[in-house]
Amino acid sequence: MTAPRSPLDAFKPIAGRLLETALNRGLALDPDTRAALAPLHGQRLRLQLESPPLALELRVDGEALRVGPVQAEEADLSVHAGIGALLGQLPFLRHGSAAPAGRVRISGDAELARRLQHLAGGFDPDWAQPFAQALGPVLGPQVAKALREALREARTQGAGFARASADYLTEESRDLVSRAEQQAFFDDVDALRDRVERAAARLARHATARDSSDARG
């Protein structure tokens, strides 16, 4: 029986093409990273997001990236993560030394993972280039610098607001449960489950012993 199609299925190819265009335009602003991709030609990275649930593959095609649906054969490298954890891995989206929220699970070619991590860490696009092309070599870089500083300030303010909101919701209003309390609850659940499993095992042993005794009697 064929699984029902989601209304979002028709949008996925469009989103894939948009993502591919955005990635390659970013690479175009960093010739070093683009050239470093060439030795990885043909390598495939499977990306699976946990929330929202989404799976896609990135394939290295010379000095470009191609985005497409997941193939039947296993990819060279697979990454499972939530969107927050994934974005937190990008150097230009990190705030200070804070660890990204959530877990990133990686499986496959460890050497390919190391090389891709190195490329991502060294990704340094020349954001002023398109502004210089559109506005000239004098005004263009100045506009790019002003926008970059404004975005940096917005990220800083947004991070501060998010932290303050989280503190209020977990410590003051108690509308949310803190991470420590969540972990303590999970630990209690694990301990309770272990006790139930041990009790079930003891009952099973008693039942077996009773059945054996009845059989001998």
MDTraj code that builds the backbone (N, CA, C; nanometers):
import mdtraj as md
import numpy as np

residues = "MET THR ALA PRO ARG SER PRO LEU ASP ALA PHE LYS PRO ILE ALA GLY ARG LEU LEU GLU THR ALA LEU ASN ARG GLY LEU ALA LEU ASP PRO ASP THR ARG ALA ALA LEU ALA PRO LEU HIS GLY GLN ARG LEU ARG LEU GLN LEU GLU SER PRO PRO LEU ALA LEU GLU LEU ARG VAL ASP GLY GLU ALA LEU ARG VAL GLY PRO VAL GLN ALA GLU GLU ALA ASP LEU SER VAL HIS ALA GLY ILE GLY ALA LEU LEU GLY GLN LEU PRO PHE LEU ARG HIS GLY SER ALA ALA PRO ALA GLY ARG VAL ARG ILE SER GLY ASP ALA GLU LEU ALA ARG ARG LEU GLN HIS LEU ALA GLY GLY PHE ASP PRO ASP TRP ALA GLN PRO PHE ALA GLN ALA LEU GLY PRO VAL LEU GLY PRO GLN VAL ALA LYS ALA LEU ARG GLU ALA LEU ARG GLU ALA ARG THR GLN GLY ALA GLY PHE ALA ARG ALA SER ALA ASP TYR LEU THR GLU GLU SER ARG ASP LEU VAL SER ARG ALA GLU GLN GLN ALA PHE PHE ASP ASP VAL ASP ALA LEU ARG ASP ARG VAL GLU ARG ALA ALA ALA ARG LEU ALA ARG HIS ALA THR ALA ARG ASP SER SER ASP ALA ARG GLY".split()
xyz = np.array([
    [0.0851, -0.1204, 0.0000],
    [0.0000, 0.0000, 0.0000],
    [0.0882, 0.1248, 0.0000],
    [0.0582, 0.2176, -0.0902],
    [0.1396, 0.3383, -0.1018],
    [0.1059, 0.4363, 0.0097],
    [0.2101, 0.4920, 0.0721],
    [0.1886, 0.5877, 0.1813],
    [0.1247, 0.7146, 0.1267],
    [0.0333, 0.7753, 0.1999],
    [-0.0309, 0.8989, 0.1535],
    [0.0699, 1.0107, 0.1396],
    [0.0523, 1.0888, 0.0352],
    [0.1441, 1.1991, 0.0107],
    [0.1062, 1.3188, 0.0959],
    [0.2094, 1.3870, 0.1440],
    [0.1878, 1.5072, 0.2225],
    [0.1717, 1.6268, 0.1294],
    [0.0917, 1.7279, 0.1691],
    [0.0806, 1.8489, 0.0861],
    [0.2149, 1.9180, 0.0656],
    [0.3108, 1.8899, 0.1548],
    [0.4421, 1.9528, 0.1429],
    [0.5307, 1.8833, 0.0408],
    [0.4919, 1.7624, -0.0048],
    [0.5756, 1.6880, -0.0976],
    [0.6002, 1.7653, -0.2272],
    [0.4977, 1.8359, -0.2745],
    [0.5131, 1.9121, -0.3986],
    [0.6084, 2.0293, -0.3819],
    [0.6227, 2.0765, -0.2587],
    [0.7102, 2.1912, -0.2327],
    [0.8566, 2.1505, -0.2174],
    [0.8810, 2.0231, -0.1843],
    [1.0173, 1.9795, -0.1551],
    [1.1139, 1.9999, -0.2715],
    [1.0762, 1.9657, -0.3981],
    [1.1711, 1.9915, -0.5079],
    [1.2059, 2.1388, -0.5225],
    [1.1059, 2.2261, -0.5023],
    [1.1323, 2.3701, -0.5123],
    [1.2274, 2.4134, -0.4020],
    [1.2020, 2.3642, -0.2783],
    [1.2897, 2.3988, -0.1661],
    [1.4310, 2.3471, -0.1909],
    [1.4417, 2.2267, -0.2497],
    [1.5737, 2.1712, -0.2803],
    [1.6490, 2.2576, -0.3794],
    [1.5796, 2.3056, -0.4825],
    [1.6464, 2.3910, -0.5825],
    [1.6875, 2.5244, -0.5213],
    [1.6020, 2.5779, -0.4346],
    [1.6377, 2.7040, -0.3685],
    [1.7606, 2.6856, -0.2796],
    [1.7646, 2.5740, -0.2049],
    [1.8784, 2.5468, -0.1179],
    [2.0047, 2.5286, -0.2006],
    [1.9939, 2.4563, -0.3113],
    [2.1099, 2.4354, -0.3987],
    [2.1629, 2.5679, -0.4523],
    [2.0710, 2.6540, -0.4957],
    [2.1127, 2.7851, -0.5469],
    [2.1810, 2.8679, -0.4387],
    [2.1247, 2.8676, -0.3178],
    [2.1822, 2.9458, -0.2081],
    [2.3217, 2.8942, -0.1717],
    [2.3367, 2.7616, -0.1642],
    [2.4664, 2.7042, -0.1292],
    [2.5723, 2.7399, -0.2323],
    [2.5381, 2.7286, -0.3588],
    [2.6376, 2.7542, -0.4631],
    [2.6683, 2.9022, -0.4790],
    [2.5718, 2.9868, -0.4485],
    [2.6017, 3.1308, -0.4501],
    [2.6944, 3.1665, -0.3345],
    [2.6745, 3.1008, -0.2198],
    [2.7678, 3.1229, -0.1095],
    [2.9072, 3.0743, -0.1432],
    [2.9168, 2.9567, -0.2079],
    [3.0475, 2.9046, -0.2480],
    [3.1153, 2.9967, -0.3491],
    [3.0352, 3.0603, -0.4343],
    [3.0930, 3.1495, -0.5346],
    [3.1659, 3.2671, -0.4713],
    [3.1297, 3.3003, -0.3462],
    [3.1939, 3.4117, -0.2767],
    [3.3187, 3.3681, -0.2002],
    [3.3503, 3.2388, -0.2048],
    [3.4687, 3.1872, -0.1348],
    [3.5423, 3.0902, -0.2274],
    [3.6281, 3.1409, -0.3159],
    [3.6954, 3.0549, -0.4134],
    [3.7782, 2.9432, -0.3498],
    [3.8377, 2.9672, -0.2338],
    [3.9207, 2.8644, -0.1698],
    [3.8373, 2.7423, -0.1304],
    [3.7230, 2.7674, -0.0676],
    [3.6366, 2.6560, -0.0288],
    [3.5816, 2.5857, -0.1519],
    [3.5467, 2.6624, -0.2557],
    [3.4936, 2.6024, -0.3778],
    [3.5973, 2.5106, -0.4423],
    [3.7219, 2.5551, -0.4459],
    [3.8275, 2.4725, -0.5047],
    [3.8549, 2.3490, -0.4204],
    [3.8413, 2.3616, -0.2882],
    [3.8677, 2.2484, -0.2000],
    [3.7619, 2.1395, -0.2133],
    [3.6475, 2.1723, -0.2717],
    [3.5432, 2.0721, -0.2921],
    [3.5770, 1.9757, -0.4057],
    [3.6559, 2.0224, -0.5030],
    [3.6818, 1.9432, -0.6228],
    [3.7326, 1.8024, -0.5935],
    [3.8277, 1.7826, -0.4989],
    [3.8740, 1.6459, -0.4706],
    [3.7665, 1.5542, -0.4130],
    [3.6543, 1.6114, -0.3682],
    [3.5460, 1.5318, -0.3094],
    [3.4375, 1.5000, -0.4121],
    [3.4671, 1.5199, -0.5384],
    [3.3677, 1.4996, -0.6440],
    [3.3033, 1.3608, -0.6331],
    [3.1700, 1.3587, -0.6370],
    [3.0962, 1.2333, -0.6313],
    [3.0575, 1.1891, -0.4917],
    [3.1140, 1.2503, -0.3869],
    [3.0801, 1.2127, -0.2501],
    [2.9384, 1.2603, -0.2172],
    [2.8675, 1.1788, -0.1389],
    [2.7281, 1.2084, -0.1071],
    [2.7087, 1.2168, 0.0434],
    [2.6376, 1.3218, 0.0851],
    [2.6054, 1.3447, 0.2260],
    [2.4543, 1.3383, 0.2428],
    [2.4080, 1.2467, 0.3280],
    [2.2652, 1.2367, 0.3569],
    [2.2358, 1.3149, 0.4848],
    [2.1424, 1.4066, 0.4756],
    [2.1053, 1.4909, 0.5888],
    [1.9614, 1.4608, 0.6271],
    [1.9406, 1.4210, 0.7521],
    [1.8067, 1.3904, 0.7999],
    [1.7767, 1.4739, 0.9227],
    [1.6787, 1.5634, 0.9091],
    [1.6376, 1.6482, 1.0205],
    [1.5320, 1.5755, 1.1016],
    [1.5431, 1.5879, 1.2343],
    [1.4468, 1.5239, 1.3238],
    [1.3212, 1.6077, 1.3391],
    [1.3377, 1.7385, 1.3451],
    [1.2227, 1.8272, 1.3617],
    [1.2557, 1.9605, 1.2948],
    [1.1904, 1.9925, 1.1840],
    [1.0848, 1.9153, 1.1178],
    [1.1427, 1.7925, 1.0475],
    [1.0648, 1.6847, 1.0337],
    [1.1157, 1.5648, 0.9689],
    [1.1404, 1.5900, 0.8201],
    [1.2654, 1.5809, 0.7793],
    [1.3023, 1.6096, 0.6412],
    [1.4325, 1.5375, 0.6099],
    [1.4409, 1.4785, 0.4920],
    [1.5618, 1.4086, 0.4518],
    [1.5990, 1.4531, 0.3103],
    [1.7280, 1.4741, 0.2877],
    [1.7768, 1.5116, 0.1556],
    [1.9223, 1.4680, 0.1428],
    [1.9743, 1.4756, 0.0213],
    [2.1144, 1.4412, -0.0016],
    [2.1858, 1.5548, -0.0725],
    [2.3092, 1.5771, -0.0299],
    [2.3979, 1.6720, -0.0961],
    [2.5064, 1.5920, -0.1682],
    [2.5276, 1.6231, -0.2959],
    [2.6306, 1.5545, -0.3735],
    [2.7295, 1.6571, -0.4263],
    [2.8588, 1.6268, -0.4111],
    [2.9620, 1.7161, -0.4622],
    [2.9764, 1.6924, -0.6118],
    [2.9587, 1.7983, -0.6898],
    [2.9687, 1.7915, -0.8356],
    [3.0746, 1.8912, -0.8801],
    [3.2002, 1.8453, -0.8847],
    [3.3093, 1.9363, -0.9166],
    [3.3282, 2.0377, -0.8060],
    [3.3110, 2.1659, -0.8388],
    [3.3221, 2.2721, -0.7391],
    [3.1847, 2.3235, -0.6976],
    [3.0826, 2.2425, -0.7176],
    [2.9460, 2.2826, -0.6828],
    [2.8800, 2.1738, -0.5987],
    [2.7648, 2.2069, -0.5418],
    [2.6855, 2.1131, -0.4634],
    [2.5506, 2.0926, -0.5307],
    [2.5048, 1.9686, -0.5324],
    [2.3736, 1.9362, -0.5865],
    [2.2861, 1.8824, -0.4746],
    [2.1625, 1.9289, -0.4701],
    [2.0668, 1.8876, -0.3676],
    [1.9591, 1.8023, -0.4331],
    [1.9306, 1.6873, -0.3715],
    [1.8291, 1.5997, -0.4272],
    [1.7681, 1.5112, -0.3215],
    [1.6748, 1.4259, -0.3614],
    [1.6098, 1.3349, -0.2664],
    [1.7051, 1.2247, -0.2219],
    [1.6708, 1.1576, -0.1149],
    [1.7522, 1.0475, -0.0626],
    [1.7491, 0.9304, -0.1601],
    [1.8674, 0.8772, -0.1908],
    [1.8795, 0.7634, -0.2804],
    [1.8698, 0.6322, -0.2026],
    [1.8422, 0.5240, -0.2756],
    [1.8271, 0.3941, -0.2103],
    [1.9602, 0.3451, -0.1523],
    [2.0698, 0.3660, -0.2262],
    [2.1990, 0.3194, -0.1775],
    [2.2500, 0.4102, -0.0655],
    [2.3293, 0.3504, 0.0232],
    [2.3799, 0.4230, 0.1401],
    [2.4720, 0.5362, 0.0969],
    [2.4584, 0.6529, 0.1631],
    [2.5446, 0.7671, 0.1335],
    [2.6813, 0.7477, 0.1992],
    [2.7798, 0.8259, 0.1532],
    [2.9137, 0.8181, 0.2117],
    [2.9144, 0.8666, 0.3556],
    [2.8262, 0.9609, 0.3862],
    [2.8194, 1.0167, 0.5209],
    [2.6742, 1.0509, 0.5506],
    [2.6300, 1.0185, 0.6718],
    [2.4923, 1.0480, 0.7128],
    [2.4945, 1.1326, 0.8395],
    [2.4089, 1.2335, 0.8414],
    [2.3989, 1.3237, 0.9563],
    [2.2528, 1.3296, 0.9993],
    [2.2266, 1.3003, 1.1272],
    [2.0928, 1.3108, 1.1854],
    [2.0974, 1.4202, 1.2920],
    [2.0096, 1.5183, 1.2817],
    [2.0121, 1.6291, 1.3786],
    [1.8823, 1.7065, 1.3733],
    [1.8576, 1.7846, 1.4786],
    [1.7504, 1.8829, 1.4777],
    [1.7998, 2.0089, 1.4093],
    [1.7089, 2.0932, 1.3649],
    [1.7485, 2.2131, 1.2911],
    [1.8333, 2.3063, 1.3768],
    [1.8016, 2.3168, 1.5082],
    [1.8803, 2.4046, 1.5952],
    [2.0223, 2.3555, 1.6116],
    [2.0384, 2.2245, 1.6314],
    [2.1722, 2.1685, 1.6466],
    [2.2517, 2.1827, 1.5184],
    [2.1850, 2.1655, 1.4044],
    [2.2547, 2.1751, 1.2767],
    [2.3038, 2.3164, 1.2507],
    [2.2168, 2.4148, 1.2719],
    [2.2576, 2.5537, 1.2519],
    [2.3653, 2.5949, 1.3507],
    [2.3605, 2.5361, 1.4706],
    [2.4616, 2.5679, 1.5714],
    [2.6005, 2.5221, 1.5342],
    [2.6113, 2.4307, 1.4357],
    [2.7420, 2.3850, 1.3921],
    [2.8099, 2.4849, 1.2981],
    [2.7326, 2.5778, 1.2418],
    [2.7892, 2.6737, 1.1488],
    [2.8652, 2.7815, 1.2251],
    [2.9936, 2.8020, 1.1921],
    [3.0758, 2.8969, 1.2696],
    [3.0171, 3.0368, 1.2764],
    [2.9568, 3.0855, 1.1651],
    [2.9091, 3.2234, 1.1651],
    [2.7740, 3.2395, 1.2328],
    [2.7146, 3.1285, 1.2835],
    [2.5901, 3.1381, 1.3580],
    [2.6079, 3.1065, 1.5047],
    [2.7303, 3.0752, 1.5477],
    [2.7528, 3.0439, 1.6878],
    [2.7623, 3.1716, 1.7684],
    [2.7217, 3.1637, 1.8938],
    [2.7303, 3.2775, 1.9858],
    [2.8347, 3.2443, 2.0910],
    [2.9522, 3.3042, 2.0748],
    [3.0583, 3.2785, 2.1714],
    [3.0996, 3.1333, 2.1674],
    [3.1218, 3.0749, 2.2850],
    [3.1674, 2.9368, 2.2947],
    [3.0561, 2.8426, 2.3357],
    [2.9311, 2.8910, 2.3367],
    [2.8198, 2.8072, 2.3801],
    [2.8028, 2.6891, 2.2867],
    [2.7775, 2.5738, 2.3446],
    [2.7571, 2.4549, 2.2644],
    [2.6208, 2.4609, 2.1978],
    [2.6113, 2.4135, 2.0724],
    [2.4825, 2.4142, 2.0054],
    [2.3821, 2.3251, 2.0760],
    [2.2538, 2.3665, 2.0716],
    [2.1495, 2.2908, 2.1398],
    [2.1169, 2.1656, 2.0606],
    [2.1007, 2.0550, 2.1312],
    [2.0655, 1.9306, 2.0651],
    [2.1880, 1.8507, 2.0238],
    [2.1601, 1.7297, 1.9744],
    [2.2680, 1.6404, 1.9370],
    [2.2756, 1.6261, 1.7856],
    [2.3953, 1.6027, 1.7369],
    [2.4196, 1.5725, 1.5965],
    [2.4812, 1.4339, 1.5898],
    [2.4142, 1.3404, 1.5224],
    [2.4643, 1.2036, 1.5103],
    [2.5195, 1.1841, 1.3693],
    [2.6446, 1.1418, 1.3613],
    [2.7139, 1.1266, 1.2336],
    [2.7572, 0.9818, 1.2182],
    [2.7352, 0.9256, 1.1007],
    [2.7786, 0.7901, 1.0712],
    [2.8319, 0.7849, 0.9285],
    [2.9259, 0.6934, 0.9052],
    [2.9815, 0.6795, 0.7715],
    [3.1303, 0.7054, 0.7694],
    [3.1782, 0.7689, 0.6639],
    [3.3205, 0.7906, 0.6396],
    [3.3733, 0.8984, 0.7351],
    [3.4547, 0.8568, 0.8320],
    [3.5068, 0.9508, 0.9323],
    [3.5995, 1.0536, 0.8685],
    [3.6790, 1.0120, 0.7695],
    [3.7709, 1.1049, 0.7043],
    [3.6937, 1.2104, 0.6255],
    [3.5859, 1.1708, 0.5594],
    [3.5034, 1.2672, 0.4878],
    [3.4393, 1.3653, 0.5856],
    [3.3940, 1.3161, 0.7011],
    [3.3364, 1.4043, 0.8031],
    [3.4391, 1.5065, 0.8500],
    [3.5627, 1.4614, 0.8696],
    [3.6679, 1.5528, 0.9148],
    [3.6951, 1.6598, 0.8094],
    [3.7008, 1.6201, 0.6827],
    [3.7306, 1.7158, 0.5753],
    [3.6173, 1.8167, 0.5588],
    [3.4935, 1.7707, 0.5676],
    [3.3814, 1.8621, 0.5553],
    [3.3755, 1.9593, 0.6727],
    [3.4083, 1.9089, 0.7932],
    [3.4107, 1.9968, 0.9098],
    [3.5184, 2.1035, 0.8930],
    [3.6322, 2.0636, 0.8374],
    [3.7406, 2.1596, 0.8139],
    [3.6970, 2.2653, 0.7119],
    [3.6266, 2.2213, 0.6047],
    [3.5795, 2.3158, 0.5038],
    [3.4781, 2.4129, 0.5628],
    [3.3860, 2.3600, 0.6444],
    [3.2855, 2.4469, 0.7051],
    [3.3497, 2.5479, 0.7989],
    [3.4510, 2.5026, 0.8757],
    [3.5175, 2.5933, 0.9680],
    [3.5942, 2.7030, 0.8973],
    [3.6463, 2.6721, 0.7767],
    [3.7240, 2.7708, 0.7015],
    [3.6420, 2.8516, 0.6027],
    [3.5115, 2.8262, 0.5964],
    [3.4262, 2.8971, 0.5006],
    [3.4255, 3.0461, 0.5337],
    [3.4761, 3.1272, 0.4424],
    [3.4895, 3.2713, 0.4673],
    [3.4518, 3.3476, 0.3413],
    [3.3229, 3.3568, 0.3105],
    [3.2811, 3.4236, 0.1870],
    [3.3040, 3.5737, 0.1912],
    [3.3296, 3.6293, 0.0758],
    [3.3490, 3.7736, 0.0622],
    [3.2116, 3.8369, 0.0387],
    [3.1415, 3.8665, 0.1491],
    [3.0064, 3.9198, 0.1371],
    [3.0041, 4.0578, 0.0716],
    [3.1166, 4.1259, 0.0708],
    [3.1186, 4.2602, 0.0113],
    [3.1186, 4.2556, -0.1409],
    [3.1549, 4.1419, -0.1995],
    [3.1683, 4.1333, -0.3451],
    [3.0403, 4.1692, -0.4203],
    [2.9249, 4.1091, -0.3868],
    [2.8045, 4.1454, -0.4628],
    [2.7623, 4.2901, -0.4434],
    [2.7887, 4.3463, -0.3246],
    [2.7559, 4.4873, -0.3024],
    [2.8479, 4.5771, -0.3851],
    [2.9747, 4.5368, -0.3956],
    [3.0684, 4.6150, -0.4766],
    [3.0299, 4.6102, -0.6239],
    [2.9837, 4.4937, -0.6691],
    [2.9424, 4.4826, -0.8084],
    [2.8193, 4.5671, -0.8375],
    [2.7285, 4.5757, -0.7383],
    [2.6043, 4.6490, -0.7607],
    [2.6173, 4.7984, -0.7322],
    [2.6983, 4.8353, -0.6301],
    [2.7034, 4.9750, -0.5851],
    [2.8372, 5.0427, -0.6093],
    [2.9346, 4.9673, -0.6592],
    [3.0649, 5.0272, -0.6852],
    [3.1659, 4.9912, -0.5781],
    [3.2968, 5.0057, -0.6070],
    [3.4024, 4.9634, -0.5148],
    [3.4152, 5.0486, -0.3896],
    [3.3540, 5.1671, -0.3868],
    [3.3644, 5.2534, -0.2690],
    [3.2426, 5.2357, -0.1786],
    [3.1239, 5.2544, -0.2325],
    [3.0022, 5.2467, -0.1523],
    [2.9656, 5.1018, -0.1170],
    [2.9888, 5.0089, -0.2087],
    [2.9502, 4.8697, -0.1877],
    [3.0054, 4.8084, -0.0603],
    [3.1378, 4.8101, -0.0399],
    [3.1934, 4.7528, 0.0837],
    [3.1447, 4.8217, 0.2099],
    [3.1186, 4.9540, 0.2023],
    [3.0685, 5.0243, 0.3204],
    [2.9281, 4.9754, 0.3576],
    [2.8424, 4.9561, 0.2573],
    [2.7073, 4.9059, 0.2832],
    [2.7144, 4.7644, 0.3388],
    [2.8014, 4.6805, 0.2814],
    [2.8161, 4.5430, 0.3291],
    [2.8625, 4.5403, 0.4739],
    [2.9573, 4.6274, 0.5082],
    [3.0074, 4.6327, 0.6454],
    [2.8969, 4.6759, 0.7416],
    [2.8180, 4.7772, 0.7023],
    [2.7096, 4.8250, 0.7887],
    [2.6056, 4.7154, 0.8108],
    [2.5714, 4.6425, 0.7046],
    [2.4744, 4.5343, 0.7184],
    [2.5291, 4.4224, 0.8059],
    [2.6573, 4.3896, 0.7893],
    [2.7181, 4.2841, 0.8684],
    [2.7172, 4.3198, 1.0169],
    [2.7502, 4.4449, 1.0489],
    [2.7490, 4.4872, 1.1890],
    [2.6068, 4.4892, 1.2446],
    [2.5098, 4.5298, 1.1617],
    [2.3708, 4.5314, 1.2078],
    [2.3215, 4.3899, 1.2357],
    [2.3571, 4.2950, 1.1484],
    [2.3174, 4.1563, 1.1699],
    [2.3836, 4.0984, 1.2935],
    [2.5105, 4.1331, 1.3145],
    [2.5811, 4.0826, 1.4324],
    [2.5147, 4.1356, 1.5600],
    [2.4775, 4.2633, 1.5596],
    [2.4111, 4.3217, 1.6765],
    [2.2733, 4.2590, 1.6969],
    [2.2023, 4.2326, 1.5852],
    [2.0705, 4.1708, 1.5968],
    [2.0810, 4.0306, 1.6554],
    [2.1839, 3.9548, 1.6131],
    [2.2023, 3.8208, 1.6683],
    [2.2339, 3.8275, 1.8162],
    [2.3177, 3.9256, 1.8555],
    [2.3535, 3.9397, 1.9966],
    [2.2302, 3.9747, 2.0797],
    [2.1524, 4.0718, 2.0308],
    [2.0324, 4.1124, 2.1033],
    [1.9308, 3.9982, 2.1076],
    [1.9178, 3.9275, 1.9955],
    [1.8231, 3.8162, 1.9912],
    [1.8619, 3.7054, 2.0868],
    [1.9928, 3.6777, 2.0955],
    [2.0392, 3.5733, 2.1869],
    [2.0135, 3.6141, 2.3318],
    [2.0383, 3.7421, 2.3626],
    [2.0131, 3.7893, 2.4986],
    [1.8663, 3.7831, 2.5342],
    [1.7806, 3.8219, 2.4396],
    [1.6368, 3.8161, 2.4642],
    [1.5906, 3.6720, 2.4836],
    [1.6449, 3.5808, 2.4017],
    [1.6065, 3.4396, 2.4122],
    [1.6478, 3.3823, 2.5471],
    [1.7693, 3.4156, 2.5909],
    [1.8156, 3.3661, 2.7215],
    [1.7297, 3.4207, 2.8339],
    [1.6982, 3.5517, 2.8277],
    [1.6153, 3.6119, 2.9316],
    [1.4756, 3.5499, 2.9326],
    [1.4199, 3.5256, 2.8153],
    [1.2865, 3.4648, 2.8067],
    [1.2884, 3.3241, 2.8624],
    [1.3924, 3.2492, 2.8273],
    [1.4030, 3.1120, 2.8765],
    [1.4173, 3.1099, 3.0279],
    [1.4985, 3.2013, 3.0818],
    [1.5150, 3.2076, 3.2271],
    [1.3827, 3.2411, 3.2953],
    [1.3083, 3.3347, 3.2380],
    [1.1803, 3.3731, 3.2988],
    [1.0817, 3.2562, 3.2961],
    [1.0724, 3.1872, 3.1809],
    [0.9753, 3.0801, 3.1657],
    [1.0086, 2.9577, 3.2506],
    [1.1394, 2.9366, 3.2782],
    [1.1776, 2.8189, 3.3570],
    [1.1921, 2.8498, 3.5052],
    [1.2351, 2.9707, 3.5386],
    [1.2639, 3.0024, 3.6790],
    [1.1538, 3.0843, 3.7466],
    [1.0888, 3.1733, 3.6709],
    [0.9904, 3.2630, 3.7307],
    [0.8471, 3.2111, 3.7135],
    [0.8020, 3.2056, 3.5888],
    [0.6624, 3.1651, 3.5658],
    [0.6435, 3.0145, 3.5748],
    [0.7524, 2.9368, 3.5596],
    [0.7479, 2.7902, 3.5649],
    [0.6601, 2.7314, 3.4553],
    [0.6466, 2.8056, 3.3433],
    [0.5715, 2.7527, 3.2297],
    [0.6505, 2.6455, 3.1558],
    [0.7811, 2.6513, 3.1666],
    [0.8673, 2.5523, 3.1032],
    [0.9519, 2.4829, 3.2088],
    [0.9932, 2.3614, 3.1781],
    [1.0793, 2.2842, 3.2678],
    [1.2236, 2.3038, 3.2235],
    [1.3117, 2.3273, 3.3192],
    [1.4521, 2.3484, 3.2866],
    [1.5154, 2.2187, 3.2387],
    [1.6301, 2.2315, 3.1726],
    [1.6997, 2.1138, 3.1205],
    [1.7418, 2.0208, 3.2333],
    [1.7870, 2.0776, 3.3465],
    [1.8281, 1.9934, 3.4592],
    [1.7109, 1.9129, 3.5142],
    [1.5938, 1.9785, 3.5230],
    [1.4751, 1.9081, 3.5719],
    [1.4303, 1.8015, 3.4730],
    [1.4409, 1.8301, 3.3436],
    [1.4085, 1.7301, 3.2426],
    [1.4990, 1.6084, 3.2572],
    [1.6289, 1.6341, 3.2722],
    [1.7231, 1.5233, 3.2832],
    [1.6957, 1.4420, 3.4093],
    [1.6650, 1.5102, 3.5199],
    [1.6326, 1.4379, 3.6440],
    [1.5081, 1.3511, 3.6257],
    [1.4078, 1.4056, 3.5544],
    [1.2867, 1.3267, 3.5272],
    [1.3199, 1.2048, 3.4421],
    [1.4015, 1.2239, 3.3382],
    [1.4386, 1.1117, 3.2521],
    [1.5155, 1.0059, 3.3308],
    [1.6036, 1.0510, 3.4218],
    [1.6790, 0.9560, 3.5047],
    [1.5843, 0.8758, 3.5938],
    [1.4835, 0.9454, 3.6506],
    [1.3860, 0.8760, 3.7353],
    [1.3060, 0.7743, 3.6542],
    [1.2697, 0.8115, 3.5317],
    [1.1960, 0.7190, 3.4452],
    [1.2809, 0.5963, 3.4136],
    [1.4087, 0.6191, 3.3830],
    [1.4986, 0.5069, 3.3543],
    [1.5118, 0.4156, 3.4757],
    [1.5263, 0.4759, 3.5943],
    [1.5402, 0.3950, 3.7159],
    [1.4130, 0.3152, 3.7416],
    [1.2956, 0.3784, 3.7240],
    [1.1688, 0.3080, 3.7424],
    [1.1550, 0.1939, 3.6426],
    [1.1929, 0.2180, 3.5193],
    [1.1848, 0.1129, 3.4182],
    [1.2732, -0.0048, 3.4549],
    [1.3949, 0.0243, 3.5042],
    [1.4855, -0.0834, 3.5443],
    [1.4259, -0.1654, 3.6590],
    [1.3623, -0.0955, 3.7564],
    [1.3026, -0.1676, 3.8684],
    [1.1862, -0.2552, 3.8219],
    [1.1049, -0.2025, 3.7300],
    [0.9931, -0.2814, 3.6767],
    [1.0445, -0.4039, 3.6018],
    [1.1504, -0.3859, 3.5229],
    [1.2049, -0.4992, 3.4490],
    [1.2620, -0.6049, 3.5431],
    [1.3277, -0.5607, 3.6516],
    [1.3802, -0.6574, 3.7474],
    [1.2672, -0.7309, 3.8186],
    [1.1604, -0.6569, 3.8545],
    [1.0462, -0.7208, 3.9203],
    [0.9790, -0.8209, 3.8272],
    [0.9661, -0.7850, 3.6990],
    [0.9061, -0.8768, 3.6026],
    [0.9902, -1.0021, 3.5872],
    [1.1237, -0.9837, 3.5882],
    [1.2118, -1.1002, 3.5758],
    [1.1982, -1.1914, 3.6973],
    [1.1860, -1.1327, 3.8186],
    [1.1689, -1.2148, 3.9389],
    [1.0367, -1.2905, 3.9352],
    [0.9297, -1.2245, 3.8919],
    [0.8008, -1.2911, 3.8806],
    [0.8063, -1.4059, 3.7803],
    [0.8769, -1.3825, 3.6710],
    [0.8885, -1.4884, 3.5703],
    [0.9639, -1.6081, 3.6272],
    [1.0701, -1.5804, 3.7070],
    [1.1459, -1.6917, 3.7661],
    [1.0592, -1.7669, 3.8658],
    [0.9804, -1.6937, 3.9478],
    [0.8918, -1.7595, 4.0444],
    [0.7872, -1.8451, 3.9731],
    [0.7327, -1.7919, 3.8639],
    [0.6306, -1.8671, 3.7899],
    [0.6904, -1.9934, 3.7303],
    [0.8145, -1.9819, 3.6798],
    [0.8803, -2.0992, 3.6224],
    [0.9074, -2.2034, 3.7298],
    [0.9558, -2.1551, 3.8472],
    [0.9825, -2.2492, 3.9567],
    [0.8562, -2.3156, 4.0041],
    [0.7439, -2.2419, 4.0110],
    [0.6176, -2.2977, 4.0546],
    [0.5663, -2.4039, 3.9560],
    [0.5796, -2.3717, 3.8256],
    [0.5343, -2.4663, 3.7246],
    [0.6174, -2.5959, 3.7330],
    [0.7471, -2.5804, 3.7586],
    [0.8339, -2.6986, 3.7691],
    [0.7949, -2.7821, 3.8895],
    [0.7610, -2.7113, 4.0022],
    [0.7228, -2.7822, 4.1242],
    [0.5902, -2.8559, 4.1041],
    [0.4955, -2.7895, 4.0344],
    [0.3674, -2.8532, 4.0087],
    [0.3835, -2.9753, 3.9188],
    [0.4773, -2.9635, 3.8225],
    [0.4992, -3.0759, 3.7319],
    [0.5581, -3.1961, 3.8047],
    [0.6462, -3.1715, 3.9004],
    [0.7075, -3.2815, 3.9749],
    [0.6061, -3.3453, 4.0708],
    [0.5128, -3.2576, 4.1247],
    [0.4136, -3.3090, 4.2183],
    [0.3093, -3.3926, 4.1451],
])
top = md.Topology()
chain = top.add_chain()
for i, resn in enumerate(residues, 1):
    res = top.add_residue(resn, chain, resSeq=i)
    for name in ("N", "CA", "C"):
        top.add_atom(name, md.element.get_by_symbol(name[0]), res)
traj = md.Trajectory(xyz[None], top)
